[in-house]
Amino acid sequence: MTKEHTVLYRKYRPSNFKEVLGQDHIVKALGGAINLGNISHAYLFAGTRGTGKTSIARIFANEIKTTENDIYEIDAASNRGIDDIRELRDSVNILPFESQYKVYIIDEVHMLTKEAFNALLKTLEEPPKHVIFILATTEIEKLPDTIVSRCQTFQFKKPSQKILKDLVLDVAKKEGFRLEPASADLIALLGDGSFRDTHGILQKVISSSADKTISIEEVEIVTGAPKARLVNDFIFGIANKDIETGLKAIDRAVENNVDMKVFVRLILNKLRAILLVRFSKDMAKQIEGELSEDDFKFVQELADNKEANISSETIKEMLEVGEKVGKAFIRQLPLELALVKLNS
């Protein structure tokens, strides 16, 4: 395996605005501001992990012609004290080496101490004309209002599963691998709205592949995701009011050390597919392309079965399970209770 396969996230990180996926509202706003010369002195990028905040910060710096020598990246998780910010405050007064601007990218900015925030605030209030701050955070609610109010704030969205699936297929193809659509869907689902995590999962899968074709079974083995059969058995237990089959599926998932949050996510994904196939012929064609042949047959049969105990209420109940399962002392208990309730 070549070394390149170990750094997929960096290798395929977007290098310009055209390559950015899923953040069109931010790309349009920043690109328009650059074209009009309306550059702010401070930006705040907020969003969940792996949504491209630091990537877009770097792209923005490059688009305003800032060279690497004038871009400074600071991890606030490691440099969170007042002394670190005082050092930064002293350095901003030094002119850029070779660019019009010096760009300071402060990642995980919410990790700064109260004293450090106060010191940073003074710099944000009266920054030198040649300095631009880009603050990035996964927890904007932890930032003082005084900091937020002095920045142009951009809220990053989680990429959709389709965006992540297309990304997986594209990167795999460039790496010389062929993924079944169901394999790409599972990787995208496990990526949980994070470009970085999705790249990481794909990296694990292709690094473990004996050939250039990757089946869904390979993805299940490498990632520890529950086998499709366990998910189907649980849903079968709901649909047919067969508690025993559903409980056995949960028990086997526990024996195989399956992450219950992943199990619930896969159940929800398939329940959603059943309802969409039941009510939309156009969606049925799309879903057929996303699932394996056996899985689509299973979904189609339950969608066509008017007696099946699956409805919007089923999904509502499972959404509540998704919120509870990560906090449960007995990790499978919320699933077991939901199964009993849906069969009562």
Secondary structure, 3 states (H helix, E strand, C coil): CCHHHHCHHHHCCCCCHHHCCCCHHHHHHHHHHHHHCCCCCEEEEECCCCCCHHHHHHHHHHHCCCCHHHEEEEECCCCCCHHHHHHHHHHCCCCCCCCCCEEEEEECHHHCCHHHHHHHHHHHHCCCCCEEEEEEECCHHHCCHHHHCCCEEEECCCCCHHHHHHHHHHHHHHCCCEECHHHHHHHHHHHCCCHHHHHHHHHHHHHHCCCCEECHHHHHHHHCCCCHHHHHHHHHHHHCCCHHHHHHHHHHHHHCCCCHHHHHHHHHHHHHHHHHHHHCHHHHHHHHHHCCHHHHHHHHHHHHCCCCCCCHHHHHHHHHHHHHCCCCCCCCHHHHHHHHHHCC
